[in-house]
Amino acid sequence: MLRYNQNLKNRARQLRKNLTDSEKALWSRLRGKQVLGVQFYRQKPIGGYIVDFYAPTANLVIESVIT
């Protein structure tokens, strides 16, 4: 089971406020259960990481990469 890391909460909030353009574009498609009715969360602290997007019911993490 993936555990919520309380120590990363403030940093995750900052990241949610400052999404990259690619994250904004992806979030516009993922939010509101638009993809197969699956709920996604953005900038979610899990373990020692802050993942870009997380769908707990699908046990799925999506990381965006800037090149």
Order of alpha helices (4+ residues) and beta strands (2+ residues): alpha-alpha-beta-beta-beta
